[in-house]
Amino acid sequence: MGSVLPMKTDCSRLFPGAQRYAALRQAPTRTVREAPPEEDSFPYSERHLQCVWFDAAYRPGCLRSLGGEEIVVEEPGRWNLEAGPDFLDAVLRVGVERRRVQGDVEVHVHPRDWDAHRHADDPRYGRVVAHVSYYPGPAPSGRLPAAALQIALRAPLQSDPRFSFENIDLTAYPYAARPAHRPACAEILEAWPPPERAALLRSAGEERLRIKAGRMRAAIRERGGGQAFYEEVMAAQGYKQNSAAFRQLARRLPADVLQRESGGDVRAAYALLLGVAGLAPARVSSQWDEETRAFVRALWDTWWKRQAAWEPSVMPRTAWRLAGQRPQNHPARRLAAAAVLFAAEPPLGAALSALDPSRPVEWFRQARDLLKTDGAIPYWNRRLGFSSGSRKANLALLGAGRVSSLIANIVIPFLAATGRPITPLLDHLEAEDDNAHIRQTAFSLFGRDHNPLLHRHGLLQQGLLQIFHDFCLNRRTGCANCRLVEALKESGWGAPGNGPA
């Protein structure tokens, strides 16, 4: 794939149904709302930045104030789930004298957001001792509390080659408990005809995919189409536990290098991936059966010829989380799938881009075939690990639900980011494996007895997830004063003749 995109490509036109939901989310209400990420600026959310501040695994170790003073974070503060600053009672050490500063912290994308959100006039923000933003610069009005520090994250984050916003699992961080009573949004939606409820989810689903396409577009501009696509697929192989490690491996062993070094041979690509990952078995175990011993020896015959050249890039084994996982999700199996997907020519992203989206049924069949990994490395057909025995039934490296997830969350946004006309595909998205956030949001919106078909269509699942992230994930006061309730009331959706298109 080429590395340069036409700067004027507009992903929004590929998701025509997203506009209505986007308007609902941005509808003016009495509650100050966070602005959605802009496609060609910062393609993430304030919540990403809140996670960076809260989690020492992501927060840069060397921070400086706008005035140049070094800042050490002793305590990031308690994540505030009520109204007011994002974090309460943080403890910072500032300057060469390491003076102790304690108070609240507010996090924004831009320094100007302090004024845009009218915090200066809100007494709850009077104890703010640090205003943290992604972009550098002072708050334009200068109306921060006296002596409040101003801290920018962009430069220290960009200087860390291991960091990626994509590695952050937003759902892993605190959010308010779900109330026992029936949510007000369910009361409103109960009066909507079923087609209008589905249309709301379709619109929200398109908005979610549009945002993903914007983020993918930013990655393509930075790293090129083939590499950006490769990194996203690799990160998806790691699930939550090893997503960051897979992304790190993808950057240490880029897609074009993997293809060139392996010569298109899947086993050679697998040996190289295992070796650079630091996961190649160090020795042949006496407890292995003969098939495993022969397979590992063959991998080493390939790896040892390249080991010296790649030694500086080999990841430490501690980079991987290997304990407490389902055996089928072990990185050794997932790397086998990656080898199948990225060893061959033409590159996977280019092959998917060549498919004709105007014929959706045929497109999905061909896309699934391109993402098929079974049988390419026969050893893994009936194995969960090097130490497990051979099973009677075949074990897919990538199950049908996982393939559907890759298509919805990576392939479709990638094609949209490169300007492919993906709109005909949206109503044919297949359901992914269900998850708690989908079920939880559907229960909140539509009640205990809702039609489970809301979970079994890919675009509707995307819509449930977008609503969860926009309105439920960062809910500060339970369902009281929920922005979704007010937005639904003011939107005109559900009224006779005014339902979603």
PLY file of the C-alpha trace (Angstrom):
ply
format ascii 1.0
element vertex 501
property float x
property float y
property float z
element edge 500
property int vertex1
property int vertex2
end_header
0.00 0.00 0.00
1.23 3.50 -0.68
2.25 5.62 2.26
0.75 8.90 1.06
-2.95 9.70 1.24
-4.79 12.49 -0.54
-5.19 15.05 2.23
-8.75 15.92 1.27
-10.13 12.37 1.48
-13.28 12.65 3.60
-14.15 9.49 5.52
-17.42 11.05 6.69
-19.07 10.69 3.28
-18.58 6.91 3.51
-20.77 6.74 6.62
-23.89 8.70 5.61
-25.94 7.39 8.51
-23.49 8.62 11.15
-24.58 12.24 10.83
-27.84 11.93 12.75
-26.22 10.22 15.71
-23.30 12.66 15.67
-25.79 15.51 15.80
-27.54 13.88 18.75
-24.28 13.47 20.61
-23.31 17.09 19.93
-26.79 18.56 20.54
-26.60 21.55 22.91
-27.80 20.64 26.39
-27.43 22.14 29.80
-24.57 19.71 30.46
-21.11 20.59 29.18
-20.03 17.79 26.86
-16.69 16.66 25.59
-16.04 17.39 21.92
-15.67 14.29 19.70
-12.21 13.65 18.25
-11.55 15.54 15.03
-10.41 13.39 12.15
-7.42 15.49 11.16
-6.29 16.66 14.62
-6.12 14.70 17.87
-7.95 11.47 16.95
-8.57 10.27 20.51
-10.65 11.43 23.47
-10.10 13.12 26.80
-10.67 9.78 28.43
-7.53 8.45 26.73
-5.61 11.31 28.35
-7.26 10.66 31.71
-6.07 7.05 31.51
-2.54 8.24 30.70
-2.53 10.51 33.74
-4.06 7.89 36.04
-1.91 4.89 35.05
1.83 5.01 35.75
2.32 2.41 33.01
1.37 5.09 30.45
2.15 8.36 32.24
5.55 9.78 31.20
8.13 9.62 33.97
9.56 13.02 33.12
7.00 15.81 33.14
7.60 19.53 33.15
5.36 22.48 33.76
4.84 25.24 31.25
7.44 27.20 33.23
10.01 24.41 32.90
9.85 22.95 36.41
10.25 19.19 36.71
7.18 17.41 38.09
7.09 14.03 39.81
3.67 12.45 40.33
3.49 10.77 43.72
-0.27 10.21 43.49
-2.35 11.00 40.36
-5.44 11.46 42.54
-8.72 9.62 42.91
-10.64 9.23 39.66
-13.67 11.43 40.24
-16.96 9.82 39.20
-19.00 12.83 40.29
-19.19 16.37 38.93
-16.03 18.43 39.22
-12.33 17.92 38.42
-11.22 14.65 36.85
-8.94 13.66 39.75
-9.12 14.60 43.42
-6.33 14.95 45.98
-3.38 14.34 43.71
0.11 14.71 45.19
2.91 16.20 43.08
6.56 17.03 43.77
7.66 20.14 41.91
10.97 21.79 41.07
14.52 21.15 42.26
13.42 21.56 45.88
10.72 18.90 45.37
8.06 21.00 47.05
4.89 19.09 47.80
1.71 20.17 46.00
-1.64 18.56 46.78
-4.99 19.21 45.16
-7.17 18.37 42.16
-6.24 17.76 38.53
-8.25 18.56 35.40
-7.40 16.95 32.05
-8.18 18.36 28.59
-7.09 17.91 24.99
-6.38 21.64 24.44
-5.33 24.25 27.02
-8.21 26.39 25.73
-10.72 23.78 26.90
-10.47 25.20 30.45
-12.27 28.27 29.14
-14.50 26.37 26.70
-15.86 24.26 29.56
-16.29 27.32 31.80
-14.35 25.84 34.71
-13.07 29.22 35.91
-16.59 30.16 37.03
-17.25 26.84 38.76
-16.22 26.75 42.45
-15.72 22.99 42.30
-12.53 23.65 40.30
-11.07 26.02 42.86
-8.67 23.37 44.24
-7.16 22.47 40.86
-3.36 22.46 41.21
-2.57 21.05 37.75
-4.19 21.57 34.35
-3.04 18.70 32.15
-3.52 18.88 28.38
-2.26 17.01 25.36
-1.26 20.11 23.42
1.17 22.60 24.99
0.42 26.20 25.79
-1.28 28.32 28.46
-5.00 28.59 29.08
-5.85 31.63 26.93
-7.73 33.57 29.61
-5.15 33.02 32.33
-8.02 32.24 34.72
-6.65 29.06 36.21
-6.52 28.91 40.02
-3.54 30.74 41.47
-0.27 28.78 41.18
-1.93 25.97 39.19
0.64 24.08 37.13
0.13 23.65 33.39
1.42 20.33 32.02
1.47 19.19 28.38
1.66 15.48 27.50
2.29 15.54 23.76
6.09 15.89 23.71
6.91 13.28 26.40
4.44 10.80 24.91
5.79 11.25 21.39
9.33 10.72 22.67
8.45 7.25 24.00
8.62 4.71 21.12
6.76 2.14 23.23
3.69 4.30 23.75
0.49 4.10 21.70
-2.96 5.38 22.58
-4.34 2.27 20.87
-2.95 0.14 23.70
-5.22 1.79 26.28
-8.30 -0.21 27.28
-10.74 2.56 28.21
-13.17 0.12 29.80
-10.60 -1.05 32.35
-10.77 2.23 34.26
-13.32 3.35 36.88
-16.85 4.19 35.95
-20.02 4.53 37.98
-21.95 1.44 39.03
-25.10 0.72 37.09
-28.21 1.73 39.10
-30.81 -0.82 40.05
-33.81 1.19 38.81
-34.87 1.35 35.18
-32.87 4.02 33.33
-34.71 7.06 31.97
-33.35 6.37 28.48
-35.22 3.04 28.48
-38.45 4.89 29.37
-38.00 7.13 26.33
-36.99 4.41 23.89
-39.86 2.14 24.92
-42.20 4.47 23.01
-40.14 4.24 19.82
-41.18 1.74 17.13
-38.60 -1.06 16.75
-37.36 0.20 13.33
-36.49 3.56 14.89
-34.59 1.94 17.77
-32.61 -0.09 15.24
-32.00 3.04 13.17
-30.55 4.79 16.25
-28.11 1.92 16.71
-27.21 1.87 13.02
-26.44 5.58 13.08
-24.35 5.21 16.25
-22.58 2.23 14.67
-21.65 4.25 11.61
-20.34 7.01 13.86
-18.14 4.52 15.71
-16.68 3.23 12.45
-16.19 6.77 11.15
-14.14 7.64 14.25
-12.07 4.47 13.83
-11.45 5.40 10.19
-10.24 8.84 11.27
-7.78 7.29 13.70
-6.62 4.83 11.07
-6.13 7.67 8.62
-3.89 9.47 11.11
-1.82 6.29 11.55
-1.53 5.84 7.77
-0.21 9.36 7.34
2.42 8.66 9.99
3.51 5.11 9.15
2.12 4.22 5.71
-0.89 2.12 4.80
0.64 -1.33 4.90
2.41 -0.81 8.22
-0.55 0.88 9.91
-2.85 -1.97 8.88
-0.30 -4.56 10.03
0.08 -2.91 13.44
-3.67 -2.83 14.04
-4.14 -6.48 13.10
-1.15 -7.47 15.23
-2.46 -5.53 18.23
-5.82 -7.25 17.83
-4.08 -10.63 18.08
-2.99 -9.77 21.61
-6.43 -9.06 23.04
-6.23 -6.90 26.18
-3.35 -8.70 27.86
-0.81 -8.60 25.05
-2.04 -5.89 22.68
0.86 -3.56 23.56
3.42 -6.34 23.15
2.08 -7.30 19.73
2.17 -3.67 18.61
5.74 -3.36 19.87
6.68 -6.48 17.91
5.03 -5.06 14.77
7.23 -1.98 15.05
10.40 -3.97 15.72
9.66 -6.28 12.81
7.78 -4.16 10.20
5.45 -5.71 7.67
7.64 -5.18 4.61
10.69 -6.57 6.42
8.75 -9.64 7.56
7.66 -10.38 4.02
11.10 -9.78 2.55
13.01 -11.77 5.18
10.62 -14.72 4.98
10.47 -14.73 1.19
6.75 -15.37 1.44
7.28 -18.63 3.35
4.80 -18.90 6.23
7.02 -21.08 8.43
9.97 -18.77 7.98
7.78 -15.80 8.89
6.58 -17.63 11.99
10.11 -18.45 13.08
11.13 -14.82 12.63
8.11 -13.53 14.57
8.71 -15.97 17.43
12.40 -15.14 17.51
12.04 -11.35 17.58
9.20 -11.71 20.11
11.60 -13.55 22.40
9.18 -16.49 22.51
11.11 -19.11 20.55
11.53 -22.12 22.89
15.05 -22.04 24.32
15.47 -25.82 24.24
13.69 -28.99 23.18
11.80 -30.45 26.12
11.92 -34.15 26.86
8.23 -33.94 27.66
7.30 -32.98 24.10
6.08 -35.55 21.63
8.05 -36.22 18.46
5.90 -33.96 16.27
6.55 -31.00 18.58
10.28 -31.68 18.81
10.56 -31.84 15.02
8.48 -28.67 14.59
10.55 -26.64 17.08
13.84 -27.88 15.57
12.64 -26.72 12.16
11.81 -23.31 13.59
15.27 -23.02 15.13
16.92 -24.08 11.86
15.32 -20.96 10.37
15.80 -18.60 13.33
19.44 -19.30 14.21
20.59 -18.11 10.77
19.03 -14.71 11.50
19.41 -14.56 15.25
22.67 -12.58 15.36
21.37 -9.89 13.00
18.12 -9.52 14.95
19.50 -9.85 18.48
19.29 -6.08 19.27
15.59 -6.12 18.41
14.58 -9.23 20.37
11.92 -8.45 22.99
12.38 -9.58 26.60
10.11 -12.43 27.57
8.81 -10.24 30.40
7.10 -8.04 27.78
4.49 -10.76 27.41
1.73 -11.80 29.74
1.73 -15.57 29.48
0.02 -16.70 32.68
-3.71 -16.74 33.30
-4.78 -16.81 29.66
-7.00 -19.13 27.71
-4.64 -21.52 25.89
-6.04 -20.63 22.46
-5.03 -17.00 23.09
-1.39 -17.78 23.84
0.92 -15.47 21.83
2.63 -18.45 20.21
-0.65 -19.42 18.52
-1.56 -15.83 17.67
1.84 -15.28 16.05
1.18 -18.32 13.87
-1.97 -16.59 12.60
0.00 -13.38 12.01
2.59 -15.28 9.97
-0.12 -16.70 7.72
-1.73 -13.28 7.22
1.40 -11.24 6.52
3.98 -13.51 4.87
2.42 -13.71 1.43
2.26 -11.36 -1.53
0.36 -9.23 -2.27
0.19 -7.66 1.20
-3.06 -8.37 3.01
-4.16 -4.72 3.07
-3.64 -4.40 -0.67
-5.51 -7.65 -1.35
-8.48 -6.48 0.72
-8.43 -3.09 -1.00
-8.70 -4.80 -4.38
-12.04 -6.44 -3.54
-15.21 -4.93 -5.01
-17.40 -3.49 -2.19
-20.34 -2.93 -4.55
-21.10 -6.67 -4.24
-21.32 -7.06 -0.44
-22.13 -10.77 -0.20
-19.25 -11.70 -2.49
-16.99 -9.15 -0.78
-17.49 -10.72 2.65
-16.89 -14.22 1.30
-13.64 -13.13 -0.33
-12.55 -11.11 2.73
-13.07 -14.13 5.00
-11.01 -16.24 2.59
-8.16 -13.70 2.74
-8.28 -13.82 6.55
-8.36 -17.60 6.65
-5.42 -19.05 8.58
-6.38 -22.70 9.06
-4.06 -25.33 7.68
-1.18 -23.07 6.65
0.88 -24.27 9.64
-0.39 -27.85 10.10
1.20 -28.24 13.53
-1.34 -25.82 15.02
-4.36 -27.54 13.47
-4.95 -29.57 16.66
-2.65 -27.94 19.22
-3.16 -25.32 21.92
0.52 -25.12 22.87
3.90 -26.77 22.55
3.29 -28.78 25.72
-0.28 -29.84 24.92
-1.13 -33.05 23.18
-2.72 -33.34 19.76
-6.51 -33.11 19.83
-9.00 -34.98 17.70
-10.91 -31.92 16.47
-9.40 -29.06 14.50
-8.72 -25.82 16.39
-9.01 -22.61 14.40
-6.20 -20.09 14.80
-8.79 -17.39 14.12
-12.39 -18.32 14.83
-15.34 -16.98 12.84
-16.18 -14.41 15.52
-12.60 -13.15 15.57
-12.56 -12.80 11.80
-15.81 -10.82 11.96
-14.24 -8.56 14.60
-11.17 -7.93 12.41
-13.38 -7.05 9.45
-15.59 -4.66 11.42
-13.00 -2.96 13.61
-9.94 -2.88 11.36
-10.64 -3.77 7.72
-13.68 -1.51 7.21
-12.08 1.53 8.93
-8.83 0.91 7.00
-10.61 0.83 3.66
-12.62 3.93 4.56
-9.43 5.74 5.62
-7.95 5.06 2.19
-11.07 6.28 0.38
-12.62 2.95 -0.62
-16.46 3.10 -1.01
-17.38 0.86 1.92
-20.94 2.13 2.47
-22.59 -0.90 0.76
-20.85 -3.19 3.25
-22.21 -1.62 6.43
-25.60 -3.36 6.51
-23.87 -6.71 5.93
-21.48 -6.55 8.90
-21.51 -9.87 10.69
-21.91 -10.12 14.45
-18.79 -10.41 16.56
-18.51 -12.49 19.71
-20.81 -10.91 22.28
-19.34 -9.05 25.26
-20.46 -7.57 28.56
-20.55 -3.97 27.32
-22.87 -4.86 24.43
-25.21 -6.81 26.69
-25.09 -4.19 29.44
-25.92 -1.30 27.12
-28.71 -3.21 25.38
-30.21 -4.06 28.76
-30.06 -0.41 29.87
-31.58 0.95 26.66
-34.20 -1.67 25.88
-34.90 -3.57 29.09
-34.62 -7.17 30.20
-36.97 -8.50 27.51
-35.45 -6.76 24.50
-35.01 -8.61 21.21
-31.61 -10.36 21.30
-31.26 -9.72 17.58
-29.92 -6.33 18.67
-26.78 -8.22 19.65
-26.50 -10.28 16.51
-25.84 -7.72 13.80
-22.43 -6.19 13.42
-23.47 -2.58 12.81
-25.98 -2.63 15.68
-23.29 -4.03 18.00
-21.04 -1.17 16.98
-23.86 1.23 17.82
-24.34 -0.24 21.29
-20.62 0.09 21.96
-20.55 3.71 20.76
-23.45 4.66 23.02
-21.70 2.91 25.92
-18.50 4.89 25.36
-20.27 8.20 24.76
-22.82 8.12 27.56
-22.29 5.22 29.99
-18.55 4.70 30.36
-17.69 8.02 31.97
-21.00 8.54 33.74
-20.27 10.60 36.85
-23.62 10.56 38.63
-25.10 7.20 37.67
-28.06 7.64 35.35
-29.16 10.88 36.99
-28.91 13.81 34.60
-27.56 11.53 31.86
-26.73 13.48 28.70
-28.32 10.79 26.53
-31.72 11.33 28.13
-31.65 15.05 27.50
-30.29 14.60 23.98
-33.00 12.07 23.06
-35.70 14.42 24.35
-34.38 17.34 22.31
-33.54 15.40 19.16
-37.08 14.85 17.86
-36.28 11.18 17.21
-39.11 8.82 17.91
-41.81 11.42 17.27
-44.35 10.51 14.56
-42.81 11.16 11.18
-39.50 12.28 12.70
-37.78 8.96 13.31
-34.25 8.29 12.17
-33.84 7.89 8.44
0 1
1 2
2 3
3 4
4 5
5 6
6 7
7 8
8 9
9 10
10 11
11 12
12 13
13 14
14 15
15 16
16 17
17 18
18 19
19 20
20 21
21 22
22 23
23 24
24 25
25 26
26 27
27 28
28 29
29 30
30 31
31 32
32 33
33 34
34 35
35 36
36 37
37 38
38 39
39 40
40 41
41 42
42 43
43 44
44 45
45 46
46 47
47 48
48 49
49 50
50 51
51 52
52 53
53 54
54 55
55 56
56 57
57 58
58 59
59 60
60 61
61 62
62 63
63 64
64 65
65 66
66 67
67 68
68 69
69 70
70 71
71 72
72 73
73 74
74 75
75 76
76 77
77 78
78 79
79 80
80 81
81 82
82 83
83 84
84 85
85 86
86 87
87 88
88 89
89 90
90 91
91 92
92 93
93 94
94 95
95 96
96 97
97 98
98 99
99 100
100 101
101 102
102 103
103 104
104 105
105 106
106 107
107 108
108 109
109 110
110 111
111 112
112 113
113 114
114 115
115 116
116 117
117 118
118 119
119 120
120 121
121 122
122 123
123 124
124 125
125 126
126 127
127 128
128 129
129 130
130 131
131 132
132 133
133 134
134 135
135 136
136 137
137 138
138 139
139 140
140 141
141 142
142 143
143 144
144 145
145 146
146 147
147 148
148 149
149 150
150 151
151 152
152 153
153 154
154 155
155 156
156 157
157 158
158 159
159 160
160 161
161 162
162 163
163 164
164 165
165 166
166 167
167 168
168 169
169 170
170 171
171 172
172 173
173 174
174 175
175 176
176 177
177 178
178 179
179 180
180 181
181 182
182 183
183 184
184 185
185 186
186 187
187 188
188 189
189 190
190 191
191 192
192 193
193 194
194 195
195 196
196 197
197 198
198 199
199 200
200 201
201 202
202 203
203 204
204 205
205 206
206 207
207 208
208 209
209 210
210 211
211 212
212 213
213 214
214 215
215 216
216 217
217 218
218 219
219 220
220 221
221 222
222 223
223 224
224 225
225 226
226 227
227 228
228 229
229 230
230 231
231 232
232 233
233 234
234 235
235 236
236 237
237 238
238 239
239 240
240 241
241 242
242 243
243 244
244 245
245 246
246 247
247 248
248 249
249 250
250 251
251 252
252 253
253 254
254 255
255 256
256 257
257 258
258 259
259 260
260 261
261 262
262 263
263 264
264 265
265 266
266 267
267 268
268 269
269 270
270 271
271 272
272 273
273 274
274 275
275 276
276 277
277 278
278 279
279 280
280 281
281 282
282 283
283 284
284 285
285 286
286 287
287 288
288 289
289 290
290 291
291 292
292 293
293 294
294 295
295 296
296 297
297 298
298 299
299 300
300 301
301 302
302 303
303 304
304 305
305 306
306 307
307 308
308 309
309 310
310 311
311 312
312 313
313 314
314 315
315 316
316 317
317 318
318 319
319 320
320 321
321 322
322 323
323 324
324 325
325 326
326 327
327 328
328 329
329 330
330 331
331 332
332 333
333 334
334 335
335 336
336 337
337 338
338 339
339 340
340 341
341 342
342 343
343 344
344 345
345 346
346 347
347 348
348 349
349 350
350 351
351 352
352 353
353 354
354 355
355 356
356 357
357 358
358 359
359 360
360 361
361 362
362 363
363 364
364 365
365 366
366 367
367 368
368 369
369 370
370 371
371 372
372 373
373 374
374 375
375 376
376 377
377 378
378 379
379 380
380 381
381 382
382 383
383 384
384 385
385 386
386 387
387 388
388 389
389 390
390 391
391 392
392 393
393 394
394 395
395 396
396 397
397 398
398 399
399 400
400 401
401 402
402 403
403 404
404 405
405 406
406 407
407 408
408 409
409 410
410 411
411 412
412 413
413 414
414 415
415 416
416 417
417 418
418 419
419 420
420 421
421 422
422 423
423 424
424 425
425 426
426 427
427 428
428 429
429 430
430 431
431 432
432 433
433 434
434 435
435 436
436 437
437 438
438 439
439 440
440 441
441 442
442 443
443 444
444 445
445 446
446 447
447 448
448 449
449 450
450 451
451 452
452 453
453 454
454 455
455 456
456 457
457 458
458 459
459 460
460 461
461 462
462 463
463 464
464 465
465 466
466 467
467 468
468 469
469 470
470 471
471 472
472 473
473 474
474 475
475 476
476 477
477 478
478 479
479 480
480 481
481 482
482 483
483 484
484 485
485 486
486 487
487 488
488 489
489 490
490 491
491 492
492 493
493 494
494 495
495 496
496 497
497 498
498 499
499 500
